[in-house]
Amino acid sequence: MSLPRYPRYKDSGLDAFGSVPEHWNMTRLRFVATLNPSKSEVANLDKETEVSFLPMDSIGDDGSINLEQVRPISQVETGYTFFRDGDVTLAKITPCFENGKGAIMRGLLGGVGFGTTELVVARPVVGQTISEYLHWFFVSSNFRKPGEGAMYGAGGQKRISDDFVRNFPVSFPPLEEQFAIATFLDRETAKIDALISEQEKLITLLTEKRQATISHAVTKGLNPNMPMKASGVRWMGEVRGDWKVGNIQSFARRESGHTPSRQHPEYWENCTIPWFTLADVWRIRSGSVKYIHETKELVSELGLKNSSARLLPAGTVVLSRTASVGYSAIMGVDMATTQDFVNWVCNAELNPEFLLYVLRCMRPEFDRLMMGSTHQTIYMPDIAKLRMALPSIEEQSEIIAFLDEKTAALDALSEAAIRGISLLKERRSALISAAVTGKIDVRDVVQQEQLTTQKAA
């Protein structure tokens, strides 16, 4: 879609906006919206009056809100943020702010709501702006990027200040253009969001297909005409009749890891040995990486000698069993691990790559075995009971080659869908930015769409 520009522009004086249409008004947000309206507006309501309650997870990155929770005013009038129908909210804490979390409040019980204190509430000044346009302005990168640069605090507790929002310089169009821009963005972003949703569904289907392909191959093999037998293991079901079924540690030596004492600085000097920790799990989360050759941290020979950690040979299969549970890979070089992993050194009848594929289809079993609420763990006694079906070493090689080919094809499709989503999101962001800064003129497009709709009716 090629959209026209406005006939005349002026310099806004703002890096975030550049040139804007000549007739747009330069102002600050405090003149077009009231920030954080006073709770005194509902002081006369009965204290047992129920109102909508929105914690942060009830507000979506896509502008949606979940209105399932209600509370009596007596429980929320202190320590929570107040808003009414028509108010525009935006999250002020990282990473919610960067993700664009915020929404127009609509459908609140009795028109009143309270929520997390990590919200900024903006109420449009009548005659100056409308909720729909203000929401799209807050979503735009023209507001978000300067906001990210102005955040204060440390680590995961960074926030934008209310004053940043209140004093943010803006260029706002007349009301009728705000209506047109909001209508245009509602329609066009809905189209883009639908395309993104289709790609996300495709990725889900490809992931399920990948999992099913691996599971079938490592339990039933590649020959559909071979007889089957009951494995006695829930996640495997029936397996090939001529395969062995046993504990993984019957076919591989089980090892763990350890962390040398941090109270001995000398253990952490002259570190040369790769040491796999939870900080490295992100590398293998996708399930497409087989071998790990580098680690974020190194450990010293002295540290290993004075701990329960062991230097394990290349080819060792590693499985995370704490916090980020169930992710696996093969050591590409000799390395050690922390106690958060269980490791298997395969014997001559088990190919490490076959074991890797087995572990990658055991998610239901890992989910069943995980214990704990804050940091979930699979304990070693349960690890010792993990079972698998074992074909001959020659058949393992055939299955590995088959799965390498099939998963590579599925992964390529998933990666293409992920790239497509990224491009769609870039398009969405650029469209919002162009509309709220007047780089495109959508008035005629919206008017024509409305006329077409009226004729169709």
Helices and strands as residue ranges (DSSP letters): E 9-11, E 19-21, E 25-28, G 29-31, E 33-35, G 39-42, E 50-54, G 56-58, E 70-72, H 73-76, E 81-84, E 88-91, E 102-104, G 109-111, E 112-115, E 119-124, H 131-139, H 141-149, G 155-157, H 162-166, E 169-172, H 175-220, E 228-230, E 238-240, E 244-247, G 248-250, E 252-255, G 265-268, E 273-276, G 278-284, E 291-292, E 297-299, H 301-305, E 317-320, E 328-331, E 336-337, E 341-346, H 352-360, H 363-369, H 380-383, E 387-390, H 393-436, H 443-456
